[in-house]
Amino acid sequence: MRAWKASCGIIVSAAMRNGARGEGSDLRIVPRLAGQQYMYLRRQFHDAVDGRRPNFPRDHIARLASLDVDDIDGLAEYLSELVP
């Protein structure tokens, strides 16, 4: 896995919304991130930062925007490797 320097705030924020292991919640209508395809997650994160995901949570966009491209890609890779 690529090394990345993202702050714990991204993981904590995602965990609060998407579950501790990215499992999501059908009850709260929160998507599962764990085990999603790397390229899908990467595209969604970059699209959010670039303004192409208007329904993406603003707090997530702000945190993602503080990361460089390699960090966003590393986050997508990390989440894609989690077992749902």
C-alpha positions as CSV (number, residue, x, y, z in Angstrom):
1,M,0.0,0.0,0.0
2,R,1.2,3.5,-0.8
3,A,2.4,5.6,2.1
4,W,0.2,8.6,2.8
5,K,0.3,11.3,5.3
6,A,-3.5,12.1,5.6
7,S,-4.5,13.3,9.1
8,C,-6.6,11.1,11.3
9,G,-9.4,13.6,10.7
10,I,-10.3,12.0,7.3
11,I,-10.5,8.5,8.8
12,V,-12.4,9.7,11.9
13,S,-14.8,11.7,9.8
14,A,-15.4,8.8,7.5
15,A,-15.8,6.4,10.4
16,M,-18.4,8.6,12.0
17,R,-20.5,8.7,8.8
18,N,-19.6,5.4,7.1
19,G,-18.9,3.1,10.1
20,A,-15.7,2.3,11.9
21,R,-14.5,0.0,9.1
22,G,-16.2,1.8,6.2
23,E,-19.2,-0.7,6.3
24,G,-21.8,2.0,5.7
25,S,-25.4,1.7,7.0
26,D,-28.6,0.7,5.2
27,L,-30.6,2.2,8.0
28,R,-29.0,5.6,7.7
29,I,-28.6,5.4,3.9
30,V,-24.8,5.7,4.2
31,P,-22.7,4.1,1.5
32,R,-20.2,1.3,2.2
33,L,-16.6,2.4,1.4
34,A,-14.8,-0.7,2.5
35,G,-13.9,-3.0,-0.4
36,Q,-15.1,-0.7,-3.1
37,Q,-13.0,-0.6,-6.2
38,Y,-9.9,1.6,-6.0
39,M,-10.6,3.5,-9.2
40,Y,-14.2,4.1,-8.2
41,L,-13.2,5.6,-4.8
42,R,-10.4,7.6,-6.4
43,R,-12.7,9.1,-9.0
44,Q,-15.4,9.9,-6.4
45,F,-12.9,11.6,-4.1
46,H,-11.2,13.6,-6.9
47,D,-14.6,14.6,-8.4
48,A,-15.7,15.8,-4.9
49,V,-12.7,18.0,-4.6
50,D,-13.2,19.3,-8.1
51,G,-16.8,20.2,-7.5
52,R,-18.4,17.5,-9.6
53,R,-20.1,15.8,-6.5
54,P,-22.5,18.5,-5.2
55,N,-24.1,16.1,-2.7
56,F,-20.8,15.0,-1.2
57,P,-20.6,16.1,2.5
58,R,-19.0,19.5,2.7
59,D,-16.8,18.5,5.7
60,H,-15.4,15.6,3.7
61,I,-14.7,17.8,0.7
62,A,-12.8,20.3,2.9
63,R,-10.7,17.5,4.4
64,L,-10.0,15.9,1.0
65,A,-9.1,19.2,-0.5
66,S,-6.3,19.6,2.1
67,L,-4.7,16.4,0.8
68,D,-2.4,16.2,-2.3
69,V,-3.2,13.8,-5.1
70,D,-1.0,11.0,-3.7
71,D,-2.7,11.2,-0.3
72,I,-6.2,11.0,-1.9
73,D,-5.0,8.0,-4.0
74,G,-3.6,6.4,-0.9
75,L,-6.8,6.9,1.0
76,A,-8.8,5.3,-1.9
77,E,-6.3,2.4,-1.9
78,Y,-6.6,1.9,1.9
79,L,-10.4,1.9,1.8
80,S,-10.5,-0.5,-1.2
81,E,-8.4,-3.0,0.7
82,L,-10.7,-3.1,3.8
83,V,-12.8,-6.2,4.0
84,P,-16.5,-5.2,4.0
